[in-house]
Amino acid sequence: MASSKEFLNFIMEQLSQSEDVTYRAMMSEYIIYYRGKIAGGIFDDRFLVKPTKSALAMMPDAKTELPYDGAKEMLLVEDVDNREFLTELLEAMYDELPVPKKRGKR
């Protein structure tokens, strides 16, 4: 099932208190970037984030789910209605997120 543009728009509005949150469409799903680093994504109308230590500390009971077959498990963010929580979550995760790899010329 592909994610809806409506759910993406809802999540982006919820994250609007955080500066420099962007997304990129990828195969009917959406990758969420925070200050240039991949923080998570929208997969099947679920907001999933990378399982960093900070994210696990803030969501100790979070379910782990696969964004798609063959992917690494991510944490399901269930409290998507809480803007302050989402802002704090991204900020806490930032330093633990990997630096994006430079893409070579194709």
Secondary structure, DSSP 4 states (H G I P E B T S, - for coil): -PPPHHHHHHHHHHTTTSTTEEEEEETTEEEEEETTEEEEEEETTEEEE---HHHHHH-TTPPEE-SSTTPPPEEE---TT-HHHHHHHHHHHGGGSPPPPPPPP-
